[in-house]
């Protein structure tokens, strides 16, 4: 009860500031007339699910279930179309609070998943443990704290399970494309498992979150950063289950346009990204599955990163660190062990991450690109990703092909 009051109070305090920030920012940057037209623009009826989004563009999603080594049952989507795959499998992995819907939002000619499928790639879309598609476990129910006892570290097991499943199913190595946290969990999984690397032909990291900025962009995130340095205190406020669990209740209680607006302004205020480069007619589809759910410990681990020595594992406190890691400080991930050909693409207006640092840390970075006007999500859903991002991805895939031939 106390945790619900405290975490609910956090949301109640931040929301009005987020709305005010959006109103002032939009009027200042666009003028009152454009702001009003933006608020009352004509919206397309949003797709209610990833399956519906794919079907609207002439595709079909086939569900596969994959069990991780620690018992989580994940839903893996395979994109099916009239094009027979002949260029090898590609796994697309979403970021924090997202789902497979991230890669299916835009139109057929603009979304990475559809473009890859039309070019003959065998496209798979992952869904991390705890999101709305993957809330099953071999032993625990999703309303039990044990179900949510994981952070970013454990998401590497989701990568391992999905990569091994697809590689076994297709009998060939795969291409791995991850956005934000999806790229980060790939870095973790591959740095710790050299055998897994042999099943990946190339790794595309879009706005990877391995190096978080040292100065987070708003007071609420700075507050979370402070709490995360004291796991017991953070646990008191946000609990040990899902982060802000009443989001789903709010989603189904509010009209969709209102939920879209409040979700957008919260993300805009806290993470400093906007819809400036988006196709606004697809914006409602983005929020039909966003926020998709994650654990409180995952958010805590992200909030530890600005003060970390480097890209490191979750810090449990000195005593627990000694028990788990054999040293008082959380160890860094050995990124130098990643031998997979890796490409890093990121935005110059991303206020959350410092990708230039990551590029220097990687030993086999075959391509890196900074797009000056792009923000954190733009490498996947911006209007110009088709011109500025996807050609780079395709060049890397063609340069490091899998064994499949027509």
N, C-alpha and C positions, 0 to 999 in steps of 0.2 A: 504493500500500500504506500509506504513512504517513498519507494523508488518510483512508483507511478506518479506521485505528486511532484517529486523533484524533477524527473525527466519531462513530465508534462509542463511544469513551470518553465523549463528551458525553452520548449517550443513556443509556449504562450508569450514569453518575453521577446523572443527573436522575431516572430512573425510580423508584428506591427512595424518594427524597424525595417524589415525586409520590404514590406509593401511601400512604406514611405520612401525608402531608398530607390525603389523602382520608379515610383511616380516622379520624384524629383529628377532622377537621372534621365528618364525618357523625355520629360518636358524640356529639360535643359538641352539635351542632344538633338531632339527631333522637333520641338515646338509643340504647343498645346494642340493645334489642329491635327498634326500627324499622330500625336499620342492618343487622342480620342478616336481617330479612325483605326488605329492599331487595336484598341480595346474592343471595338465593335466590328472588326473585320469579319468577312464571311468565312466560316470554318467548314472544312469538309468533315463528314461524319467519320470519326476516328475508328480505326480497326481496334477491336476490343482485345485481341490476343495476337501472338506471333503467328498462329495458324491462319487467322483471318487476314492478317497483313500479307502473308505469302500468297494465299489464294486470290486476293484482289489483284495481284500482279501476274497471275497465271502459273503459280507454282503450288507445290504441296509439301507440307512438312511431315516427315515420317518420324515418329517417336522411337527412340532407343533408350533402354535403361542400362546404366552402368553403375556398378558398385565399387566404391573406393576401398582401399585396404583397411580403413578404419570404419567401414560399415555404412557410409552415406550412399543413398541411391539417387543418382543423378539422372536427369532427363537430357538426353542428347538429341538434337534435331538434325535430321538429314534432309537437305533441300532436294526435292524431286521435280524434274521438269521433262519436257519432251526431248531435250538435248542429252544424248548418251555421254556420260563422262569418259574422257580419254586422256586427261592431262594430270590426273593424280588428285589425291584428297587434300582439302584445305580445312583446317579447324579454325573457326573464328570465335574468339573468347572475349566476352564483355567485361566491363569494369565494375567498380564499386556501385552498389545499389541498382545495377542494371540487370538485364536478361538478354536472351538471344534476340529479342525485339530490336535491340540497338542497331543491328545490321539489316533489318527488314523494313525500316521506317520509310525510306525514300522510294521514289518510283523505280520501276524496273531498270530504266536507263541510267539511274543515278546511285543506286545502292550497291555496295561492294559485293554482297552475297549474290545478288541476281546477276551482276556483271560477270563474276567468276563462273557461275553456273552456265551462263550463255556462251562463255568461251570454252566450255568443256571440262571445267574443274568439278570435282566431286566435293560439294560444299557441306560441311558439318558445322553446327552451331552449339557451343557449350552453354550450360547453365550451372552456375556454382551452387554448392550446398547452401541451403537457407533462402534461396530466392524462390519466387512464387511457383516455379516449375520443379524445384528439387527440395521438397520438404519431407522426405522419407528417410528412415534409417532402419537398418536390420534389427536394431535392439531398442532404440529410444523413440518416443513420440515427440513431435515438434513443440509440444507445450512443456517439455521437461528441460531443465537447465542443462542436463548432460548433452542434449541435442545441439545446443548452441555453444559448447565449450571448444571453440576454435577461433583462430585468427588468420592473418594473411599467410603465416607459415604453413598452416595445414591445407590451404588452398592449392598448394603444390601437389598434394595427393589427388586433387580433382584433375589437374593437368595430366598427371601420370596415368590415371585410370582412363581418361578420354583418349589420350594419345595411344596407349597400348590397345585399347578396344578398336580404334579406327585402323591402326596399322595391322592388327590381326584380321580384321574384317576385309580389308582391301589387299592385304599381303604386300604392302609396300610402305616406305616412309612417307610422312605427311609434311605439309607446310603448316606452320603455326603462325597465326596472325592474332595478336592480342592488343586490346586497347586499354590504356591506363592500368588499373589493377590486373586486368587480364594479361597484359605484358609483364607486369611485375611477378605474378605467380609463375609465369613461364621462366623468367630469370631464376627464380628460386628453384623450381623443379629441375631445370637443366644444370644449374651449378652444383647441385647435390647428387645428381644421378647421371653419370657418364654413359651408362647403358641405355638410358632413355634417350640421350642425345642421338644415338645411332638410328633412332626411329623418326628423326626430324631432318628433312632435307634443307629447310631454311626457316628462319625466324624473323617475322616482321613485328617490330615493337612500335606501336602508334601511341604517342604521348605517354610513354612508360613512367610509372610513378616511383621508380626506385630511389630517386634523389629529390626529396621534398624540399621546397624552399625553406630557408631558416626563419623567415618572417612571414607567418601566415597572414592572409589578406583581410581578416576581419576579427572583431572582438570575440564573437562566439567560438570561432575556431581556436583562438588564442586561449580562451577559457578551457576548451576541451584539451588543448595541448598541456596546459598546466595540470589539469586533473589526471591526465594519462601518466604523468611522472610518479603518481602515487596510486598504484593499482587498487589498493583497498578503498581509498576514497572514491575513485572512479566507479568501482563496483557498487558502492553505497548509493551513488546517484543514478547510475544507468543499469544496474543489475548485471546478471550473468546470462541473460537470454538474448533475444533479438533487440536490436537498437531501435528505440522509439516504436514499440510494437503496435501502437494504436494508429499508425499511418494507414493500415488497411481499413480500419473502421471509418476513418475520415474519408478515404477514397470512395467507399460505398455509400456514405451518408450525404456527401455534397454533390451538387450537379457537376457533370464532368468538366464544363468550362471553368467553374469556380475552382475545382481541385487542380486543374491545369495551371491556372493563374497563380494560386498560392504555392504550388510546388515549384513553378518556375522562379518566382521572386525569391523564394528561400534559397534555391540553388545559386541564383544570380548573386544574391547578397553574400552568401557564405563562401562560394568558390570563385566568384568574380568571372564567371563566364556568362555570355549573353546569347541571344538568338540572332545577332546581327548578320551572321553568315549562313543562316538556315533557310530552307524552304519553309516559310511559315505555314503553308497549307498542310504540312505534315507534322506540325508541332504537337497537335492533340494526340497523334499516334504515339509520340515519344512518351507522353505521360500516362498512357493507358497501362503500361507495365512498370513505370518508374514513379516513385522508388519501389524496387522489387524485393527489398529485404536483405539484411545481413546481420551478423552477430555484433553485440556490443564490444566484444574483444577485438574484432577486426577494426572497428573505428578507433579503439584505444591504441592499437599498434600503429595505425597511420599517424595518430597524433603524437606518438613518441618519436617519429622520424626526424622532425626538425631539430631536435636536440641530440640526435644520435651521433656517434662517431663516424658512421658511414651507413651503408645499406645493411642493416642488422636485423637479427631475429627479435622476437618479442621479449621485452624486459619484464620479468616477473617480480623483480626485487632481488637484492643480493643473495638472500638465503635460498630462495627457490632457483635462482640462476646457478648457484653452486651445485644444487641437487641435479638440475637438468643438464647444464652445460659444462660443469666442472670448473667454472670460473665465475667471479662475482659480476662481471659485465656480460651483457648479451653479445655473442660473437657476430662478426660480419659474414655475409654470404660470400663464398669464393667465386666471384664472377669471372675471374681469370681462367677458370676451368671450362667455361663454355666455349666449345670449338665449333658449334653450329654457325654457318654463315648468317650474320645478323644485320638487319637494317633498322635504323631508328629514324622516325619521322615525327616532327613535333612543331608546335606553334610558337611564334615569337611573342604572342600576347597571352601565353599560358602563365597564370599567376600562382600555380600550385607546384610546379616541378622545374628542375634544372637539368635538362636532358644533355646539355653540353658536358656536364660532369660525368654522366653515365657513359657517353661515347668514349671518353678518355679511359674509363675503367674496363671497357670490353676489349678483348684481345683479337676478336675476329669480326669486327664491325666492317662489313663490306660496303655499306652505304649509309650516309646520314644526310638529313635534309631539314632545314629550318624554314618554315613558311611564316613570314613576318606578321601577317595580319590574322593568323589563325589562333583560336583559343583552344581550350582543353578538349572539347568534343568535336572540333571542326575536322579533324583528320578522318572522321567516320561519316558525319551527317551534314557537312557544309554543302552549299550549292556548288562550290568549285572543287570539291574533293576529286571529282571525276577528272578534272584537268590537272590538278596539282599534286594529288596523292596517289591515286590508283595507277597511273602509268609507271611510277617508281616501284610500286608493289609488283606489278606484272613483269617488269624488267628483272627484278630479283628472282621471281618464281621461274622465269624462263632461263635464267642463267644457272640455276641450281635445280634442274628438273628431277622428278622422281623417276622410277623405272618404267612407268606406264607408257605404252605406245598405242597408237590407234590400230 
